[in-house]
C-alpha cells in the first residue's frame, strides 16, 4: 500500500511526470491540499479551473489555490514545470485562480531563471538551501503579482455564469462525498438544476452532473490505486448508495469495473 499522506513540502515537478503514466491523474477533476503554479513551456491543451475551461499554450502561467477543483490535458508535446508550495504557501499568494499568458520574452526569462534557481537550491540540500528556495518562492509570488498588474488576470472579469459555476464547484468540493446530487447543490445555491447545467455548459462545455461524477470517479480511482480499502467502502465514502450503483457509474466513466481497475486491467 502506498503512503497516501500528502507531501506538503516545497517542490518542483516536470508537468509530464504529474500523471505517472496514468492521464486520469491530471485529466480528472480533483483538488490539491496545497497551492500550485503551472508554467507551460511547450505544447497546448485545455484546462478547467472552478468549472471554467480555457485553452493554454506555451508560456502560460496558471496559479491554482488550495482546494480549487481543476483538471487539464497533458498531451505528448506538453512540457513545463509545476511548483507545489506545500506549507510555504502563505498569505502572500493569490486567493483566486490566475491564468497569465506571458508574451514578453524578458518576463519568460525571469520566471525560468527563478524556477531554475529554486530547483538548484532544493537539489543542493546543503546549509541554507531550503531558506534560499523559499526566498525564490517569494520572488515567484512577486513575479505573479507584477504580471497580473501588467497584463490583467483573465479570471478577474468574471461573468455571472462563471461566478455561479465557481460557487457550484467550490460547494461540490465540500459536499461530493456526502452523496448530494445536482438538485441538492442547485438548491443550496438558490437556483434551478436546469439553470445550473446551462451555466456549466456555457463555461466548460460540460453538464453539472458530468462535473460532479468526474470528481467522484477521480477520487475513486485514487483510493483504488493508493489504498486497500474495500471497494464497497470506497463507493460509500464518495456518496454512492450501493455497490452496484458505484460499479455502474465507474464503468460508464472509465470503461472498466472498480475491481478490474484496481487489478490493473
C-alpha positions, 0 to 999 in steps of 0.5 A: 500500500502506498503512503497516501499522506500528502507531501506538503513540502516545497517542490518542483515537478516536470508537468509530464511526470504529474500523471505517472503514466496514468492521464486520469491523474491530471485529466480528472477533476480533483483538488490539491491540499496545497497551492500550485503554479503551472508554467507551460513551456511547450505544447497546448491543451485545455484546462478547467479551473472552478468549472471554467475551461480555457485553452493554454499554450506555451508560456502560460502561467496558471496559479491554482489555490488550495482546494480549487477543483481543476483538471487539464490535458497533458498531451505528448508535446506538453512540457513545463514545470509545476511548483507545489508550495506545500506549507510555504504557501502563505498569505502572500499568494493569490486567493483566486485562480490566475491564468497569465499568458506571458508574451514578453520574452524578458518576463519568460526569462525571469520566471525560468531563471527563478524556477531554475534557481529554486530547483538548484537550491532544493537539489543542493540540500546543503546549509541554507538551501531550503531558506534560499528556495523559499526566498525564490518562492517569494520572488515567484509570488512577486513575479505573479503579482507584477504580471497580473498588474501588467497584463490583467488576470483573465479570471478577474472579469468574471461573468455571472455564469462563471461566478455561479459555476465557481460557487457550484464547484467550490460547494461540490468540493465540500459536499461530493462525498456526502452523496448530494446530487445536482438538485441538492447543490442547485438548491443550496445555491438558490437556483434551478438544476436546469439553470445550473447545467446551462451555466456549466455548459456555457463555461466548460462545455460540460453538464453539472452532473458530468462535473460532479461524477468526474470528481467522484470517479477521480477520487475513486480511482485514487483510493483504488490505486493508493489504498486497500480499502474495500471497494464497497467502502470506497463507493460509500465514502464518495456518496454512492448508495450501493455497490452496484450503483458505484460499479455502474457509474465507474464503468460508464466513466472509465470503461472498466469495473472498480475491481478490474481497475484496481487489478490493473486491467 
